[in-house]
Amino acid sequence: MSDEAILIGGSSGVAGSKQYKCAECDVDVWIAPSGQRTLATYLFPMRILCFICGLLSIASNPDPKIQPIQAEQLREIEQHLRRN
């Protein structure tokens, strides 16, 4: 598999999330504001996948490169958990 970039969306969204479709199975996924900024600024095409398709993509890659969670993403998750 190539070094393609994927962004894994969630099944529910934090405040400011936008709905997209999984590029593999067409299920609805939510991308948080931090992910939307990544999509807007990333230099190469990025596929949006649901959690299951994302895991399958990672599992089929012999050497996946997974980016660590960013501080902005943690803040979004913490805010979401406080509200719910």
DRENTI-589919 format. One line per field, with one value per residue (C-alpha): residue in one letter; x, y, z. Coordinates in nm, 4 decimals. Example, Ala and Ser with C-alpha at 12.3 -4.5 7.8 and 13.67 -1.06 7.14 Angstrom:
res = c(A / S) .
xx = c(1.2300 / 1.3670) .
yy = c(-0.4500 / -0.1060) .
zz = c(0.7800 / 0.7140) .
END
This chain:
res = c(M / S / D / E / A / I / L / I / G / G / S / S / G / V / A / G / S / K / Q / Y / K / C / A / E / C / D / V / D / V / W / I / A / P / S / G / Q / R / T / L / A / T / Y / L / F / P / M / R / I / L / C / F / I / C / G / L / L / S / I / A / S / N / P / D / P / K / I / Q / P / I / Q / A / E / Q / L / R / E / I / E / Q / H / L / R / R / N) .
xx = c(0.0000 / 0.1205 / 0.1826 / -0.1653 / -0.3041 / -0.6327 / -0.8420 / -1.0667 / -1.3992 / -1.6216 / -1.9804 / -2.0753 / -1.9330 / -1.7824 / -1.9017 / -1.8339 / -1.8015 / -1.9086 / -2.0594 / -1.8759 / -1.9043 / -1.6586 / -1.4669 / -1.4960 / -1.8425 / -2.0326 / -2.1406 / -2.1775 / -1.8794 / -1.8122 / -1.4907 / -1.4070 / -1.2822 / -0.9188 / -0.9643 / -1.1285 / -0.8226 / -0.6001 / -0.8048 / -0.7797 / -0.4044 / -0.2669 / -0.0510 / -0.1703 / -0.5118 / -0.6524 / -0.9211 / -1.1873 / -1.2731 / -1.5043 / -1.3509 / -1.3920 / -1.2603 / -0.9778 / -0.8732 / -0.8869 / -0.6712 / -0.4158 / -0.4141 / -0.3473 / -0.0458 / 0.2775 / 0.4272 / 0.1511 / 0.2575 / 0.0103 / 0.0247 / -0.0055 / -0.3111 / -0.2653 / -0.3369 / -0.6218 / -0.7841 / -0.7587 / -0.9261 / -1.2139 / -1.2621 / -1.2484 / -1.5045 / -1.7317 / -1.7104 / -1.7872 / -2.1035 / -2.2304) .
yy = c(0.0000 / 0.3525 / 0.6253 / 0.7648 / 0.9911 / 0.9075 / 1.0940 / 0.8759 / 1.0344 / 0.9640 / 0.8455 / 1.1575 / 1.5014 / 1.7510 / 2.1122 / 2.2529 / 1.9120 / 1.8651 / 1.5572 / 1.3744 / 1.0317 / 0.7462 / 0.7053 / 0.3253 / 0.2364 / 0.5678 / 0.5762 / 0.9206 / 1.0327 / 1.3520 / 1.5510 / 1.7886 / 2.1436 / 2.0359 / 1.7661 / 2.0161 / 2.2406 / 1.9431 / 1.8731 / 2.2376 / 2.2694 / 1.9240 / 1.9341 / 1.6028 / 1.4444 / 1.2835 / 1.0143 / 1.0346 / 0.6963 / 0.5707 / 0.4007 / 0.0447 / 0.1224 / 0.3244 / 0.0309 / -0.2043 / 0.0375 / 0.0606 / -0.3185 / -0.3773 / -0.1440 / -0.3239 / -0.0018 / 0.2444 / 0.5857 / 0.7069 / 1.0663 / 1.1272 / 1.3078 / 1.6842 / 1.9201 / 2.0806 / 1.7407 / 1.6629 / 1.9945 / 1.9160 / 1.5730 / 1.7115 / 1.9817 / 1.7227 / 1.4947 / 1.7824 / 1.8674 / 1.5101) .
zz = c(0.0000 / -0.0710 / 0.1819 / 0.1275 / 0.3959 / 0.5613 / 0.8151 / 1.0301 / 1.1156 / 1.4121 / 1.4435 / 1.6400 / 1.6333 / 1.8724 / 1.8503 / 1.5038 / 1.3342 / 0.9729 / 0.8198 / 0.5418 / 0.3767 / 0.4187 / 0.0918 / 0.1182 / 0.2499 / 0.2160 / 0.5833 / 0.7451 / 0.9530 / 1.1461 / 1.1190 / 1.4052 / 1.3424 / 1.3921 / 1.1260 / 0.8935 / 0.9259 / 0.8466 / 0.5334 / 0.4266 / 0.4778 / 0.3958 / 0.0818 / -0.0626 / -0.1136 / 0.1987 / 0.2082 / 0.4763 / 0.6243 / 0.8961 / 1.1988 / 1.0640 / 0.7142 / 0.8711 / 1.0879 / 0.7886 / 0.5887 / 0.8693 / 0.9179 / 0.5470 / 0.5485 / 0.6463 / 0.7876 / 0.8822 / 1.0032 / 1.2637 / 1.3795 / 1.7544 / 1.8845 / 1.8859 / 2.1776 / 1.9823 / 1.9293 / 2.3019 / 2.3868 / 2.1492 / 2.3065 / 2.6619 / 2.5788 / 2.4179 / 2.7230 / 2.9620 / 2.7637 / 2.7505) .
END
